[in-house]
């Protein structure tokens, strides 16, 4: 049991912790059924990996491999979730003028925009809330930077959605 065994332990833990990370994020974002399916695979991989390590505790290299695989699994799992881009994102956009072309342009690009005039320290500002799938987040940021490069933008993830004229189009 040499390098090949150590690599197997690392690989199993990368897989296990990646599944663990995905399952956790799926539960948080409301994908409970999919999270349950991932959990079944996760626990199988976990038990196999743990069994290998527990049967070979006499070698500290195996424990180190387990720890290395765990850390790499957190990274890989978060990258997979980032790629899947589960859920939705809301951007709150503040423009330093009352230029009503900004929400119009964003709507023409297919984004749902709610806008209103707000009072800032230096006078009236245009406020907008824009909801989109996380998979479209980078495009939305790009468009905002092109249309209103000086805009102040805050990004957050809504927990639940209800109503709105295009929510039915958003549901997975």
C-alpha positions in Angstrom: 0.0 0.0 0.0 1.9 3.0 -1.3 1.3 6.0 -3.3 -1.7 4.4 -5.2 -3.5 3.8 -1.9 -2.8 7.4 -0.7 -4.2 8.7 -4.0 -7.3 6.6 -3.6 -7.9 8.0 -0.2 -7.5 11.6 -1.5 -9.8 10.9 -4.4 -12.5 9.4 -2.3 -12.4 12.3 0.1 -12.5 14.9 -2.7 -15.6 13.1 -4.1 -17.2 12.8 -0.6 -16.6 16.4 0.5 -17.7 17.7 -2.9 -21.0 15.8 -2.6 -21.3 17.0 1.0 -20.8 20.7 -0.1 -23.3 20.4 -2.9 -25.9 18.7 -0.7 -25.5 21.4 1.9 -25.9 24.2 -0.6 -28.9 22.5 -2.3 -30.7 22.2 1.1 -30.0 25.9 1.8 -31.3 26.9 -1.6 -34.5 24.7 -1.3 -33.5 21.9 -3.7 -34.5 19.2 -1.1 -35.2 16.3 -3.4 -32.0 16.7 -5.4 -30.1 17.1 -2.1 -31.6 13.8 -0.8 -30.3 12.0 -3.9 -26.9 13.5 -3.6 -26.9 12.5 0.1 -27.3 8.8 -0.8 -24.2 8.9 -3.0 -22.4 11.0 -0.4 -22.8 8.6 2.4 -21.8 5.6 0.3 -18.5 7.4 -0.7 -18.0 8.5 2.9 -18.3 5.0 4.3 -16.0 3.5 1.7 -13.4 6.2 2.4 -13.7 6.1 6.2 -13.4 2.3 6.1 -10.2 2.4 4.2 -8.6 4.9 6.6 -9.9 3.2 9.7 -8.5 -0.2 8.5 -5.1 1.5 8.0 -4.7 3.9 10.9 -1.2 2.6 11.5 0.2 4.8 8.7 0.1 8.5 9.4 0.4 9.2 5.7 -3.1 7.8 5.2 -4.5 10.2 7.8 -2.6 13.1 6.0 -4.1 11.9 2.7 -7.6 11.9 4.3 -7.1 15.5 5.5 -5.7 16.7 2.1 -8.6 15.1 0.3 -11.1 16.8 2.7 -9.6 20.2 2.0 -9.5 19.7 -1.7 -13.1 18.4 -1.6 -14.3 21.7 -0.1 -12.7 23.6 -2.9 -13.9 21.3 -5.7 -17.5 21.2 -4.3 -17.7 25.0 -4.1 -16.4 25.3 -7.7 -19.0 22.7 -8.9 -21.8 24.7 -7.2 -20.4 27.9 -8.7 -20.6 26.3 -12.1 -24.1 25.0 -11.5 -25.1 28.5 -10.3 -28.1 27.3 -8.3 -30.8 29.8 -7.3 -31.3 33.5 -8.0 -29.6 36.7 -7.4 -30.9 40.2 -6.8 -28.9 43.3 -7.5 -29.8 46.6 -6.0 -28.5 49.3 -8.2 -28.3 53.0 -7.4 -27.6 55.4 -10.2 -26.5 59.0 -9.4 -29.1 60.5 -11.7 -32.7 59.9 -12.6 -31.9 58.4 -16.0 -34.9 56.3 -16.8 -33.1 54.8 -19.8 -31.1 52.4 -17.5 -34.1 50.3 -16.4 -35.5 50.4 -19.9 -32.2 49.1 -21.4 -32.0 46.3 -18.7 -35.6 45.3 -19.5 -34.8 45.2 -23.2 -32.0 42.8 -22.3 -34.6 40.5 -20.6 -34.1 41.4 -17.0 -36.9 42.1 -14.6 -36.4 45.6 -13.1 -38.3 47.5 -10.5 -37.3 51.1 -10.3 -38.1 54.1 -8.2 -36.7 57.5 -7.3 -35.0 57.8 -3.9 -33.3 60.6 -2.0 -29.6 60.3 -1.5 -27.1 62.6 0.3 -26.5 64.7 -2.8 -30.0 64.6 -4.2 -32.4 62.3 -6.1 -31.1 58.9 -7.2 -32.6 56.2 -9.4 -33.0 52.9 -7.4 -33.5 49.6 -9.1 -33.9 46.0 -8.0 -33.0 43.4 -10.7 -33.8 39.7 -10.2 -32.1 37.0 -12.3 -30.9 33.4 -12.2 -27.4 33.1 -10.8 -26.3 31.7 -14.2 -27.0 35.1 -15.6 -25.3 37.1 -12.9 -22.1 37.8 -14.7 -24.0 39.0 -17.8 -26.1 41.3 -15.6 -23.0 42.8 -14.0 -21.4 43.3 -17.4 -24.5 45.1 -18.7 -24.8 47.4 -15.7 -21.1 48.3 -16.0 -21.7 49.2 -19.7 -24.9 51.1 -19.1 -24.1 52.8 -15.8 -20.4 52.4 -15.0 -20.6 54.6 -11.9 -23.6 52.8 -10.3 -23.5 51.6 -6.7 -24.5 47.9 -6.7 -25.3 45.5 -3.9 -25.8 41.8 -4.6 -27.7 39.4 -2.5 -29.5 36.0 -2.8 -33.3 36.0 -2.1 -34.5 33.0 0.0 -38.0 32.9 -1.5 -39.8 34.3 -4.5 -43.5 35.1 -4.8 -45.4 37.0 -7.4 -44.1 39.4 -10.0 -44.9 39.3 -13.7 -42.1 37.0 -14.7 -41.5 34.7 -11.7 -43.2 31.8 -13.5 -40.4 32.0 -16.1 -37.7 31.9 -13.3 -38.8 28.7 -11.6 -36.5 25.7 -12.3 
